[in-house]
Amino acid sequence: MESFTKTAADEAPGSSTAFSLPPVFTDSRAWATNTTGNNTASLPEENGGIPGIVMDVVVTFTVCLILVAMGCTLDLQAMLKYIKRPYGIGVGVMSQFVIMPLVAFLLCLAFQSQLDPARALSILVVGTCPGGHMSNLLVYWLDGDMNLSICMTTVSTALAMGLMPLCLWIYSKPFISASTVVVPYEKIVIALVTIIIPVSAGMFLKYKSPKWARRFLKIGGIFGIVIILSSAVLGGIAYQDMWTGPPALFLIAFIFPTIGYSFGYVIAWLFRMDATCRKTVCIETGTQNIGIALSILKLTFAPELASKIILFPMLYASFQGLEAMILVISFQIWKRKCKTVKEKEEKEVGDDTKDVNLLDDHKTTDEDMYEFVTTL
């Protein structure tokens, strides 16, 4: 098997090999080069410029809004049931931290001739991340189990503080030294807080005013879908280097979420979970917290490689959202079709019942007439 670690000399023009890994962990500026051939790295700004700032603010606000809305759907007793008997949560955690890292590793091996170590590591980091906030909104629109979804997102984010370093230690050895990877524990804690506080606020709103909770849920659900689509557009504008990567990276970013969604559903089916829970595990498995992935990569690599390392997480975020939206739209169309068929059947049954009642009334009238005639 070809090693991912190349020598610096191999980066010369005409060489088919990739680049040397060790310099990416130094502060040296001489190593990074851009497509123009000079020594000034072509980097996106830390936040992607003005569109990036707008996107960060909008996404942060939207995440809180969505999670408050999702909290309005929760049942405290049902959540306590999942916590006391964490069977469903365990299946989700297994999918998140066993299947996804393994799939990421196998994809890196399958495309090793077309990936340099930095990009291979970015794929591994995305694969080891916990579930993202977007999963809760998608589960809502797919009529999944919201209580299980929130529990899985919260638990996987908490466990990420220990399981992410473990997974990276296991799978990153062919590419880099695992001790080099920096796990942003403060970012994970912030992610936990941004789940717990808004969700608790939504649950409190539901407790105090179910009527307003239903209204807020409807607004938050629709608004969230609109913002997801808007964020994808802003992301493409803010990080234009997304569109200049190698074809293999695009292919991996496309098939990775698909594999995650598919494996999540199949595993839940193998454990004989009901359809509602299968949809939930499916979405929670394929939807990754890209914010944590970006934090790890920025802390691990030198700034010169920013344009290389953020490429895959941004592509994955775009494709996971696109594929999930296709699932949601397809499900909603199917749901409306089933509803129309059901209403039609109920109407036909109602008409038949009405005809039977008319016949019964007519029969009763004939019997009454017969009795009247016989008494004459």
C-alpha positions, 0 to 999 in steps of 0.5 A: 500500500502506498504511503501517504507521507511524501517528501518535499522534493516530490512536489516538484513540477511534473511529479505525480506524488503529493507533498511533505506532511511535517511542514504543515505543523510548523509556522514556516510560511515558505512551504505553502504555495498557491496556484499562481506559483508564488510563496503567498498562500491563497487563503480565505479569511478566518471567517470567509470575509463579509459573507462569512461573517454574515453566515456565521451570525445567521447560522448561530442565530438560526441554530438557537431558533431551531433548537428552541422550536425543536424543544417545543416538540419534546416530551420530558417523560419520553426523554427520561425513558430513553435515558433510563433505557439507552438502547436507541441512544447506544445504537446511534452512538455506535453508528456515529463513532464506529461506522462513520470513522471506519467509513472515512478511513476506508474512503481515504484508503480507496482514494489514497493516490489522489489525496495528500495527508492534510486532505485525508486527515480532514476526511477523518476528522469529519468522520469522527465528529458528533452529530450536528444541530441540523439533524434535529430539524431534519428529523422533525421534517421527516416525522422522526422521533424528536426525543431520541434525536435530541438525546442522541445529539446531546450524548454524542456531543458529550462523548466526542470529548473522549471518543474523537481523540480515540478514533483519530488515534486509531485511524490517523496513524497512516497519515500523521502522528495522532498526538499532533491533532488538537481537539477543541474541547471548549468548542465541544462544550459550547456545542453542548451548551447551545443544545441544552439551553435552547432546547430547555427554553423550548420545553419550558415554552411548551409547558407554559403555553402549548398554543404558543409552542405550536406557533413557534414550532411552525415558524422555526421549522419553516425558517430553519429550512430556508436558512439551511438553503441560504447558508449553503449559498453564502458558504459557496460565496464565502469559501470559493476555494471549495470549487477548486479541489481535486475531483476525488474530494468532491466524489468523497464528499458526495458519497460519504453522507449517503453512506452515513444515512444508509448505514444508519438506517440499516443498523437501526433496522437490524436492531429492530427499531421502529420506522420512526427511530430508523429515520432518526438514527439515519439522519443523526448518523449522516449529519456531522457537526462541521463546526467542530471539524473546522475547529480541529483542523484550524488548530492542528494545521498551520494557516498556510494550509487553510484553503486545503484543509477546510475544503472537505468539511465545507463540501461535506456540509453542502452535500449532507444538506443537499441530500437531506433536503432531497430526503425531506422533500421526497418524504413530504411528497409521499406523505401528502400523496398518502394523505390524499389517498387516505382522505379519498378512501375515507370519503368513499367509505363515508358515501357507502355508509350513507347509501347503506343508511338510506337503504335502511331508512327505505327498508324501514319505511316499507315495513312500516307501510306493510304494517299499516296496510295489514291493520286496515 
